[in-house]
Structures are given as C-alpha cells and as structure tokens.
Amino acid sequence: MSEVLGGASKTHLFAAQHAGRYDRQKIIRDYQEATGAQLIVMIDQVFNHGVTLLEELLVGSDPEQELHLMLSSPGGDGEVAVRLVRAMQSRCSKLTIIIPDMAKSAATIMCLGANEILMSPSSDLGPVDPQFPIGGRLVGAKDIEQALEDAEKRVAAAPETFPLYAGLLADVNMLMIEQARSAMARSYTLIEEALECSEMSADDRTAVVGKLRGPLIDEAHYHGATIGPQAARNLGLPVTVAETSSAEWQLIWALWTRYFQLGAWPAGPMSVYESAIASQVFGPGPSDGPA
C-alpha cells in the first residue's frame, strides 16, 4: 500500500518520516501561488558549504521571476555572503530577502545585495564584522582582537596573571588574530560589493556606504547590536516593514514557526535549505535526514 503526497507515491512509513518536510513545502507552494514569486529558505551559518546547498535551491529558477529568500542566520563569512547574493541575483528579476527573525553579520551583508528587505517590527540585522568558529560557536573578529588587547594590558600590569589569560585564549593563535584583522579591513569592500549586486545606482551606493560604515563597522562595539527595520531604512537600505496581518506574512510566519520548532537557528543548531522541490535539513555537518 502507498499514499500520494505532493503528487508522488510513497509508502506510509516514508510519508510519516518526512511529513514535516511535505507540510513546509506545501506552505512554500501556497506562498508562491499567492505572490507569484519563487520562495527559497536558508537557515544556517554563512560558510562555504552553503554555496552548493543554495545553488541546489536555484535549479530551474526563471530569471524573469522574482525570487524571495527567507533568511535566518547568526552570520559567518562575508566573502561567501557576496557569492550567495551574486548567485541569487543572476537567477531572478528581483531579489527580496525576508527576515522573520534575524540576519546578523555576514547575513546582513547578504541583505545589502537585495533589491528589497522585508522585515517585521521584531526583525533584526546587525554589524558586519567577520566571525570565526571558536570552541563550537561564532566569535566576532572585533571581539577576538579586543580580547587579545585586553589580555596584553592586564598581563603587562600584572605579569603573574599570564597563565590565566593564556588559558582563556588557548583557542586563539596569532594566525587567527591576523586573519581577523585582515577580515575587518576587507569588510568595507564587502559592503560595496554586496550593494553592487543590487540595482542601486553608483551615486546611491556611495551615499549608502557612507552611512553604513559607522553603524555596521566603525561604531559597532558589540557584535550583537540590534539594527531594526526603521534604523535600517534610515541607513538607506530598501526595507519594507511587513504587514503582519497580511495573508502573505501569515504564510511566512507559519513556515518560520515550523523551522523554529524543528530546532533551526537561532532556536538550535539545525540548518535548513528548502524550496518547493528541494530540501536539505541537517545538524552539525551537512547530511540530509528525516525532518
């Protein structure tokens, strides 16, 4: 015996194991029918493995159709962020990035390359200082550099504390420090490269870069600083504040809550790349499985 789900025959056990996936993909199809846009989902840190996984979501994309990306991410590699935006912009007539929760650091860089950023009142962007995986979590480049400077000052004032700070910074080496400094210097260029992916004119880009450098890099002393929709709009970004009672946003929220319950970022370490016809859901280390 088998049952039909999504137009394909499946055994009862297989259908039961993947019922959550089919439910989410139905919401994606409903959203696409309501808006006329293609909807894809990326919930993950921004690192190299995401390039292949996002390309999988773009298979068969119509360059004459709008592309909507639901994005939730704590950040990652800004270089990868620009690559992802370039890939999406080459496959659509207009790119809208939807932020149901947060898109920090490298994910904010991705947003800079969009033609529209759809945010709710509680959505959050953030500073774009690069991040490095240390001890199982992401640490901002500024935090790494600041930690080293603070340790040097404290040890100079009290040499007997050297073993303490050496232990606290055991996961940080000089190569990482130099990489962090280089990545910080590169952040200015990454902002410009991301903005170039959008349809923003050269003059507008110059004006926006001037506004962004302070809040996103120079003046951002805390990596977790919040940049809400109004603040982002004041910086010159193409932000639209979602009408949260609209049918379209209700579909987005229905989809987002399913990922949240699944344990996707930021609720947990689960990562998701999903569309109406593709689905990769994995924990640490990309590997598809029942979800």
Secondary structure, DSSP 8 states (H G I E B T S, - for coil): --EEETTEEE-HHHHHHTHHHHHHHHHHHHHHHHHSSEEEEEES-BSTHHHHHHHHHTTT--TTSEEEEEEEB--B-HHHHHHHHHHHHTT-SEEEEEESSEE-THHHHHHHT-SEEEE-TT-EE-----EEEETTEEEEHHHHHHHHHHHHHHHHH-GGGHHHHHHHTTT--HHHHHHHHHHHHHHHHHHHHHHHTSS--HHHHHHHHHHHHIIIIIT--STT--B-HHHHHHTT--EEE--TTSHHHHHHHHHHHHHHHHTBTTTSSBEEEE-SS-EEEESSS------
